[in-house]
Each structure stands twice: as C-alpha cells, then as structure tokens.
Amino acid sequence: MTSDASLAALNERVAAVNDVLNAVSVLTWDSRTMMPPGGAETRGQQIATLTRVARDLLLAPETERALDEAEKAVEGLAEDSAEQRLVMQTRQAVAHHGRVPASLIQERAALRTVAQAAWIEGRAKSDFSIFSPHLEKTIKLARSYADCIGWSEHPYDAMVSIYEPGETAASLKTLFATLRSGLLPILEAARSRPAPRSDFLFRDFPEEGQRAFGLSMAQKLGYDLRRGRLDTTVHPFEVSFTRNDVRITTRYNRAYLPASIFGTAHETGHGLYEQGVDPAYTRTTLATDLVGLYAVGGTSFGAHESQSRLWENHVVRSRTFWQLHFPELQRHFPEQLGDVDAEAFYRAVTRIEPGFIRVEADELTYDFHIMLRVEIECALMDGSLAVADLPATWNAVIKRDLGLNVPDDAKGVLQDVHWSTGYIGSFPTYTIGNVMAAQIMETLRQDDPSLDRAIEGGEYSGLAEALRTRMWQHGRRFQREELLMRETGRSLDPAPYLSYLKGKYAG
Amino acid sequence: MTSDASLAALNERVAAVNDVLNAVSVLTWDSRTMMPPGGAETRGQQIATLTRVARDLLLAPETERALDEAEKAVEGLAEDSAEQRLVMQTRQAVAHHGRVPASLIQERAALRTVAQAAWIEGRAKSDFSIFSPHLEKTIKLARSYADCIGWSEHPYDAMVSIYEPGETAASLKTLFATLRSGLLPILEAARSRPAPRSDFLFRDFPEEGQRAFGLSMAQKLGYDLRRGRLDTTVHPFEVSFTRNDVRITTRYNRAYLPASIFGTAHETGHGLYEQGVDPAYTRTTLATDLVGLYAVGGTSFGAHESQSRLWENHVVRSRTFWQLHFPELQRHFPEQLGDVDAEAFYRAVTRIEPGFIRVEADELTYDFHIMLRVEIECALMDGSLAVADLPATWNAVIKRDLGLNVPDDAKGVLQDVHWSTGYIGSFPTYTIGNVMAAQIMETLRQDDPSLDRAIEGGEYSGLAEALRTRMWQHGRRFQREELLMRETGRSLDPAPYLSYLKGKYAG
C-alpha cells in the first residue's frame, strides 16, 4: 500500500477504532469462556462503553477531516485498490453511523437486556407470551433503525445490508425459491432410503478424547495454534483480535460425539479465514467491520459462513475424510467405536433426519429452517405478520416443509437467541454461506484437477492456500459479489450447491 | 451516597473511564494467562490505545465542567464523605494528567518496548551493558516525569507519590533506618540457630495437587470463586475488573512446593481486598486509581501489599495454620510428605536463608532487598549514582547486608523487571506492606482478644470481616495514613512489625 501521509493519518484514526473493537471482542470472548458469574453486570457496562467510544472516535470531526484529506490522496488510484477501498469503507461507515442517533442505539441496548432475560424465561417455560411483548418492541426499534439507515423497496433490505451488503428481501426470495424447488426432491429421495445405523454416536465419549481429536483435526486443516486457541463454551463461536490471535470455541457433549467434531471443524473454517487475512490490513478497515462495529476480517457474514461450511461439510463431513481419519478417532475411543468402521461412521454423520432444531439440522433440512426465519423476519418488518401470530405461522411452515408437528414453543419459535438480542436480518447469511461454499469448491476443483487427489491423501494445505490466495488474504477489500465474480466468474449461484447435495445425498 | 444530579453526571464520566481501564486490565490478564504468542504485538497496541482513550476522557472539557458542578454540589458535606472524596480525587487525577504531556507518555511507552527487550537479553546473557543505555534513558524520562508532576525536596518524591502518596525519599530514609537497626539483630539471632530440615520441600509435587490445595486454601481464607478465578502465569498477580470479578494467578514449581502455596496465599490477600470494596463504589474513583490509570480498589500499593502479606505471612506462614491444615496437604502428597509432620513443615517454610533473589527471600531478609533498590533509585534520580556504577553499588550492598558475593548481574542488578518497564518508585510499597500488615494485625488482636482463638480453630471469617469493615470496604476513600490513624490510632509504625518478626524468628 502507498505510504501517503494523509492516508496514514486516516489509518491511524481507524487503527484506534480497530483497537477498541478488538478489545470489545476480547471482553466478549472472556465473558463466554472465562468470566466468573459475578462479573456479568459490569462486563456489560464495559462493553457498552467501549462500543460507544468506538462510535465516537469514528464520528469525531478529526476522522471527517482525515477522510476528506485521504479521499483527495487516493484519487487516481485504481477503484478496487486497497487504498481506495480503505477510504471508501471508512466513509460508508461514518455515513452509516451518522444516520443512526445514539439514543436509538441506547434504546436497543436497553431493550436487549430485558428481552434476553424474558427470552430465557419464556424458553424455559416454553411460553411465547413472556417474550412476545419484547419482540414487538424489538421489531418496532428495528423498523426505526431501518428507516435511519434508509431503504427503498423493503425495510428488511436495510437490516440485511448490515450483515450481507447487496442482498435484499427480493433477492433472497428469488434465491430461496430456487433452493426450495431444488432441495425438495433431494430431500424426498434421501428420506425414502433406509436410515443408517447411528446408535454408536450416542455412547459415552469423555471430553478429553473429543478435545484431543478436535485439536488435532483443526491443526490438520491448517489452524495455527501459535496464533489461536481452542476453548469450551455453551454456544461455540470464533473471534479474532487480529489475524495473529484468532480463537475458536466448541462444546463437548459426552452423549453425542458429532457435536464437537463438526462444531470444531466449523469454527476452524471461520478461524482459517481470519488467520489468512493480509498482514498489511491489520488494524485497518479491511480487517474490521466498521458498519457493524465488529472486528471481523471476512467480507460479509455469508462469505465468512462459506468458509466454515466448506471445511465442516465439504471437507470433514466427507467419506474421504473418515476413510483417512476414522482410525485416529477410534484410537481415542477404542471401546466406544470398536464395532464401527469408517463407512458406517460416515453414513451415520450424514444421515438425514428432519427435526425441530436448526442447530442440529442435517445438510438437507438446514436451509428450510433458515427460509422459515427469513420469511417471518420479512413479514414482521413489513407488518404483514403480527407478533401474536408468529407461533402459528412457524408451526405451519415446519409442518409444510418438514412434515413435523412442533410440540411446544421452546422447540419452535423460541429456540434461537437471535431475536432476543435485536439481531434481525442475519439468518440469511447461513444459507448464503452454504451456497457460496459449494460454488467456490466447484471452481477450485475445475481450476485444479489435482485438488481432490490431495484431499483424499489428507493433504489440506493446497486447499487452504487456494482459499487464502483467492479469498482470505483480501479481508474486506472486495464485496461478496465482486469476490465471487473475480474468483468464480459469476454471481451467487445455487446450482453448484444443489448439485453437491444431490451427489452426496441422492446420488 | 447522595444522588445529586451534578455528582451523578461526574460519576457517569468517571464510570466510562473506569470501564476503559477495567478493559485494559482484562486485556492484560488475558495477555498473561491465555493469549497465544502471536497476539503480543497487536495486544500492546490495543492496550496503548485504551490507555490513551481513558486519559482523553479524563481530560475532556466535559469532565472539567462536570467537576466544577460537582464541586459546588458537595460543598457542605463532610470533608471525608465518599462524595467529597470522589470529587477531590477526580480533581487530583485531572490535575495530575494535565501536567504530563502526551508526548512524554508516548516517549516512555516507546522506550519501554525496547528497554524490556534489552533487559530480557541482558539478563539472559547476564550482561548489564546491554540494558544500561536504556536504563539511562529511563531515568532521564523519569526525571522529566517527576518535574512535570512537581516535587520540592527530592525528585524521587514525585515518583513515589504515584504508588504511595505521602511517602518521600526522606520519610523512607527514616523508616528504613529504624527497620535496619531493628532487623539486623533479629537476623543475626536467627542465623545463629541450626538450619531446619527442608529437603522434602524440593521433592516432586505434581501441579494437580498443588492447584487443588491452593484453591481449597484460598476459599478457606474467604476468596469467593463466584467472583473470581485462579489461573497459571509465569509471574503471579491479582487483578480486578470490579469487585465482582477479581482474578488471581499463581505458578506451580514441581520441584519446590512452597512457591505456589505462599504465592497463592499472597494473591488471595490482594483478591480479598478487591472483593471487599463497597459495592456502591463500583465504577467510581473510589474503586480505580485514576492517577496511575490502573483499576485497583485499594488505597495505595503499600496498603494493598499489607493485605497480601497479612494473609501470606501472618495467617498461612504460621505454626497454627500448618497444625490445622498440614494433614490436608499430606493427603494431596501422601508419598512426598509421608515422613514429615506439621512442625517440621512449619520450620522448613520459615527457615532463614539469605539469598540473591528478592522474590525468593525469607521474611527477615526481604526488606534488605527493598532498601537496596530504594537507595539506588533515589541516587539514580538525584544523579548521585551513575548508571554505570550500579552493579558495583548493588553488589557491595548485598555483601554488606547479607554477606553474599553476587556471582553475576542476572542474579544481581538485572533480576527485577521493574526498571525495564519504567516503574521507578514502586519498590518501597513492598516494605510498607510488611510494616502495615503487622500494625493492623496488632490492633485487631488488641481489639478482639478472641481473634487468635478463632484463627487457631481454622475460622478465618472473623479476621476477614474485621478487615473488610475497617479497610477493604473503604476502597480508595481514605488515604493510607488517614486509614491507619482511624483504625490503629497512629501513623505507619515499624514497631509491631519488628516485634512480630522477633517473636517469630528470634523468640
């Protein structure tokens, strides 16, 4: 990158914002992995203060002046140069936050605290009415928020733009229609087959062996422990405090082995993305989401999810992977897995079994859970669905798509934490990740016919290097669509995903 | 506390500074316990940014305005009321930081980075000349710093005032003269006795048993794990992120059992102080050192050290303690300690053995290590000692006081990290802690004749409650001398300390 003084001045201001946001990430990681229960209240205040400080630094007149100067300095550089993008993205973030009044942010934060408590109670009692008044307020504030950000066709467009710039209610509707018509026959075919044996997955698997296998697997996939850690949490996640300190967490269920294995593979995928960002982008806009005020190096939530899904499903949830590595797993659990072979294990972890819970869903039913939530979010945002009617709608869609009768709200509309935290518009990114992962894998295979041979041999560094070069190193420099056009020659395309699923589950 | 609106406005500003400083503490704790090595560089930048943000918030015109208003609001309240002290201490902190230019802070921070690296190399090679040019610059900057803060008699006074307000080069000289003349005969008497057996302390003690005993001991002393944690570090410390999240660390040496036991007892004492601060002081000046920009609830470094020393030496390093709890330690190490009884263990952990290393020193020689360092710091600050002559002076004093020939600089002048980090003036607080601990214990015993009976019975809650009421709850409300006058009826007095040591080691 050029070392122009005005650009350096802007970068210095942005670096400070970056530092504060990364500190927020450390505090969040700590609160979910290490913090004693007593610390919760003051930790919330610390995070709120730092988030406000980051926003204030971003909206300070000094940033505005540095931006004006830097814009002049980068004139004439290529439109997609890192320098131009740095300046442009800072400008966009300043504009975004300038449109949202601090009072609205405070209202949302205050609501989040009570809404989360109500959601926890409501879910425990499986009583939607405890949570529904707070959800009504959440939707109301989300609409105000969308109005501040601005939208033309649908208020949902503004919310989605925070997580997945470029997607809209309309574009998602089109995507989902294609997916639905493609998925249904694959799901039907898969369900018509006899269920494989899976009883052995539910035996007693002590945490120690799960952790040892998970760590070994993450390192095989390329996760660098000199720049990372693996810890235990209730809800697994990945977080980075710069590319050189990227942490992942998992959860060990003694009574169900796949949860930690595929969970760890998933978070490893996220972690690889962050560890692979160009070092030159450290502490810049290209390594931090200044719109979402969230320290993340990936270009969009969907792009990030594409990497977790790619490693989780295309690499680890594959016949090839278990042919190679099942013996290692067996060594950790000689008694529990003594009567099982690699093929049986692979068939068990790819069995199709429609259920109520999104996070436990198999590859063929997962997207139906997402489409349901996005449909509901859109309808809540445009007012065509009342909060009071939510459970009935939810249960009807689950019946229609998966043929299941939702027994209670805890297993239905109350299962996800998202809405209680004010997150509206992030669900689509899970499905976009699935679609994008398959699209990228297809391209990589076409461009390098030896790739599969290497993967079959347990050699994952070629795949990681290809992804690093084509995707990870760019951080947030390119928009998701731009990246897909550059690397795959086309926009987001569900065809490779449907083809992958068909081959795997109905082939 | 009153709920006056102008005071509330000031407290809100101070609360934000508190939040940022507590975030710094979280980042520091993480860097010393959890952070993968790759994270070091960006972590340093994050901490520097947050420290700057805290200072900027403190020096902002809004704080000044809030201070002016709050000063009017508390007029008429008692001079030592929490409200008056809150306002007064904020005013002092603003004045302090207003006197120190940001450029000097940056110079010191920049020097710290290279000085620490040079110190590490110098110590590894036992070559003072690698570190000495950086120490010269450190002293030069410390003098500039002292001049900014202001001093009348000795530049060292300004440095000490950061850690131990009220102490000066002159007051320390007086204190040390009394200590020296009191300590020397006790040390001589102790050294003339036959050394007790201590070989069993050096057997192989696996970490698991050390940790289990340490955790159990900390809880016996009153440390609340719902508001705390015990982790492992190279250099043990205590840190609080508010009274409800107070963490301690220790180090396990397999080949020397006492290190973790007494280290954990020491940090537990610090932790109890923080956990005992009045909840009403959370996020106020009375729970954070705004002059040192360090989130600490104790009234001075010396007062804090008094609590760690009290629990470490007066409680845990006592015959009574081991008569009661040695069987528990034996259960953790039945083979290693099978041939030892409580009395032999007590005698081993109170043996007197002059050595080169401060952190390994026994109770009778520890203060000589401190007096040496303070003498040198004063002479460096006033220019009467050149950095080049430091090793010769150091070695001569060790010879004079302890009768030992320092074999190399690593075991001499290069052993402590303090000077490489720019800390000048904090050493006296260790000895002040020793003195103050004995003074407080004496008063508590006089005021409650049943206290020793309870402690002999393994009941420590009465002692903790007395300390909480008399000291911990007040946080930083009272100055150290004020607290001593209130609770013991006199200023810092070395007599109880010398009497305690005489009874224990020459009785």
Boltz contact constraints between the chains, C-beta under 6 A:
constraints:
  - contact:
      token1: [A, 16]
      token2: [B, 49]
      max_distance: 6.0
  - contact:
      token1: [A, 19]
      token2: [B, 45]
      max_distance: 6.0
  - contact:
      token1: [A, 19]
      token2: [B, 46]
      max_distance: 6.0
  - contact:
      token1: [A, 19]
      token2: [B, 49]
      max_distance: 6.0
  - contact:
      token1: [A, 22]
      token2: [B, 46]
      max_distance: 6.0
  - contact:
      token1: [A, 23]
      token2: [B, 23]
      max_distance: 6.0
  - contact:
      token1: [A, 23]
      token2: [B, 27]
      max_distance: 6.0
  - contact:
      token1: [A, 23]
      token2: [B, 46]
      max_distance: 6.0
  - contact:
      token1: [A, 23]
      token2: [B, 50]
      max_distance: 6.0
  - contact:
      token1: [A, 26]
      token2: [B, 27]
      max_distance: 6.0
  - contact:
      token1: [A, 26]
      token2: [B, 30]
      max_distance: 6.0
  - contact:
      token1: [A, 27]
      token2: [B, 23]
      max_distance: 6.0
  - contact:
      token1: [A, 27]
      token2: [B, 26]
      max_distance: 6.0
  - contact:
      token1: [A, 30]
      token2: [B, 26]
      max_distance: 6.0
  - contact:
      token1: [A, 36]
      token2: [B, 226]
      max_distance: 6.0
  - contact:
      token1: [A, 36]
      token2: [B, 227]
      max_distance: 6.0
  - contact:
      token1: [A, 36]
      token2: [B, 228]
      max_distance: 6.0
  - contact:
      token1: [A, 36]
      token2: [B, 229]
      max_distance: 6.0
  - contact:
      token1: [A, 36]
      token2: [B, 245]
      max_distance: 6.0
  - contact:
      token1: [A, 37]
      token2: [B, 226]
      max_distance: 6.0
  - contact:
      token1: [A, 38]
      token2: [B, 226]
      max_distance: 6.0
  - contact:
      token1: [A, 38]
      token2: [B, 227]
      max_distance: 6.0
  - contact:
      token1: [A, 38]
      token2: [B, 244]
      max_distance: 6.0
  - contact:
      token1: [A, 38]
      token2: [B, 245]
      max_distance: 6.0
  - contact:
      token1: [A, 39]
      token2: [B, 244]
      max_distance: 6.0
  - contact:
      token1: [A, 39]
      token2: [B, 245]
      max_distance: 6.0
  - contact:
      token1: [A, 42]
      token2: [B, 242]
      max_distance: 6.0
  - contact:
      token1: [A, 45]
      token2: [B, 19]
      max_distance: 6.0
  - contact:
      token1: [A, 46]
      token2: [B, 19]
      max_distance: 6.0
  - contact:
      token1: [A, 46]
      token2: [B, 22]
      max_distance: 6.0
  - contact:
      token1: [A, 46]
      token2: [B, 23]
      max_distance: 6.0
  - contact:
      token1: [A, 49]
      token2: [B, 16]
      max_distance: 6.0
  - contact:
      token1: [A, 49]
      token2: [B, 19]
      max_distance: 6.0
  - contact:
      token1: [A, 50]
      token2: [B, 23]
      max_distance: 6.0
  - contact:
      token1: [A, 53]
      token2: [B, 53]
      max_distance: 6.0
  - contact:
      token1: [A, 226]
      token2: [B, 36]
      max_distance: 6.0
  - contact:
      token1: [A, 226]
      token2: [B, 37]
      max_distance: 6.0
  - contact:
      token1: [A, 226]
      token2: [B, 38]
      max_distance: 6.0
  - contact:
      token1: [A, 227]
      token2: [B, 36]
      max_distance: 6.0
  - contact:
      token1: [A, 227]
      token2: [B, 38]
      max_distance: 6.0
  - contact:
      token1: [A, 228]
      token2: [B, 36]
      max_distance: 6.0
  - contact:
      token1: [A, 229]
      token2: [B, 36]
      max_distance: 6.0
  - contact:
      token1: [A, 242]
      token2: [B, 42]
      max_distance: 6.0
  - contact:
      token1: [A, 244]
      token2: [B, 38]
      max_distance: 6.0
  - contact:
      token1: [A, 244]
      token2: [B, 39]
      max_distance: 6.0
  - contact:
      token1: [A, 245]
      token2: [B, 36]
      max_distance: 6.0
  - contact:
      token1: [A, 245]
      token2: [B, 38]
      max_distance: 6.0
  - contact:
      token1: [A, 245]
      token2: [B, 39]
      max_distance: 6.0
